[in-house]
Structures are given as C-alpha cells and as structure tokens.
C-alpha cells in the first residue's frame, strides 16, 4: 500500500458498501417497485451491481435490464421506489464489522469525519440514525445536496469546506470507482474497502492508494 501523505485531518466516508450493507433493503424496494410495475424483479446479486451512482441510476438500471423504459414509466418507477424504500430503509441493513470501532477510534483522536454518499438525503439521515452512526459525522453530503454527485469531486470538496479542512488534508474511503475518481479529481488520497459493491468491477482493478479488508485498517494511516 502506498504511504499516505502526512497531516491528514479528516476522513470522508462513502455509505452504502463502505459503512453499511444496505443491499437487502435496496433489493426489497426494487423488488416491490418492479412488481408494482408488472415487471419481473431482479435477483439480489443483480441489484448489487446496480448500486453506486444514486437512486435514479439504480431505478433506471432495473428497468433497462428488463428491456428499456419510457420517461413516463421511469418517473412512475422512481415514485414507487421512493415509497417502498421509505418503508424498508434500515430494516435489514447491517453495519459492517469494524466500522464502529474505527469511527470511535477516529473520533477519539479528534479526526473530523463526513459521510459523502449518492443516496438521497431523505433516506441518508434516517438510515444513519437508525444504524447509530449519525453521531460520528459532523457533516453529511447526500446525492441531492448539490447539483453533482460522485464521481464528480464537488461533494467531496463541499464536505471539506464544511469541515474546515483543505482537500489535501482529507482522505476518502469508499468501495467503488465513483469514490476513487471523485477523490482523484478533488486532489485527495483514497482507500477502497474490499467487501463493498463496486458495481460489479473488481475492486483491485480500480486505481487507488490502497485496499482495506476492514475499516479498522484505516487507523494506522491517521495520526493518533
């Protein structure tokens, strides 16, 4: 693993696939959406490859994998997904092992932390609260906080601005090329977890500064 630059003061974390295994709830919402539309639902493993670029992309991928979609049906699908996901959000989502110890250790060291996700704010806040992770984050940037979402660097730069740190003083931790590309464009190092979603792309094929098999593995890279 490449040595990270000294002086890191903040860590930005992706949410789905990095802190939380939310696939069971996302897959259930997609299942209910497809059934409501009279379409065959996709297996959970297929949904796993659709997650990463936000809710609208997830819905579109579900429909396109079943033969395409018109704009009217797409909007109906988005409305259906929102309704169903609001019901199941957090029901079966689990915090990955190592996440709470890592966040607690970083908080104890006075490291500033933000959650930067492509998930809409309407679902991000309730999910962080339900899983008990909300208190660790001084800042949350969701997929609809700004006009752009990851892999655009704007959400990362916005998080740094709100935390009061320069981009070069922050580290991004995620699970996919979205996170790696956003971090590179923002001018900060990035580490990727090996257990996440990564949109079906092998995580070890994504350019980054190192891989983490557990979130606690990030601790040696952040000064005590």
C-alpha positions, 0 to 999 in steps of 0.5 A: 500500500502506498504511504499516505501523505502526512497531516491528514485531518479528516476522513470522508466516508462513502455509505452504502458498501463502505459503512453499511450493507444496505443491499437487502433493503435496496433489493426489497424496494426494487423488488416491490417497485418492479412488481408494482410495475408488472415487471419481473424483479431482479435477483439480489446479486443483480441489484448489487451491481446496480448500486453506486451512482444514486437512486435514479441510476439504480431505478433506471438500471432495473428497468433497462435490464428488463428491456428499456423504459419510457420517461413516463414509466421511469418517473412512475418507477422512481415514485414507487421506489421512493415509497417502498424504500421509505418503508424498508430503509434500515430494516435489514441493513447491517453495519459492517464489522469494524466500522464502529470501532474505527469511527470511535477510534477516529473520533477519539483522536479528534479526526473530523469525519463526513459521510459523502454518499449518492443516496438521497438525503431523505433516506441518508439521515434516517438510515444513519440514525437508525444504524447509530452512526449519525453521531460520528459525522459532523457533516453529511453530503447526500446525492441531492445536496448539490447539483453533482454527485460522485464521481464528480469531486464537488461533494467531496470538496463541499464536505471539506469546506464544511469541515474546515479542512483543505482537500489535501488534508482529507482522505476518502474511503469508499468501495467503488470507482465513483469514490476513487475518481471523485477523490482523484479529481478533488486532489485527495488520497483514497482507500477502497474497502474490499467487501463493498459493491463496486458495481460489479468491477473488481475492486483491485482493478480500480486505481487507488492508494490502497485496499482495506479488508476492514475499516479498522485498517484505516487507523494506522494511516491517521495520526493518533 
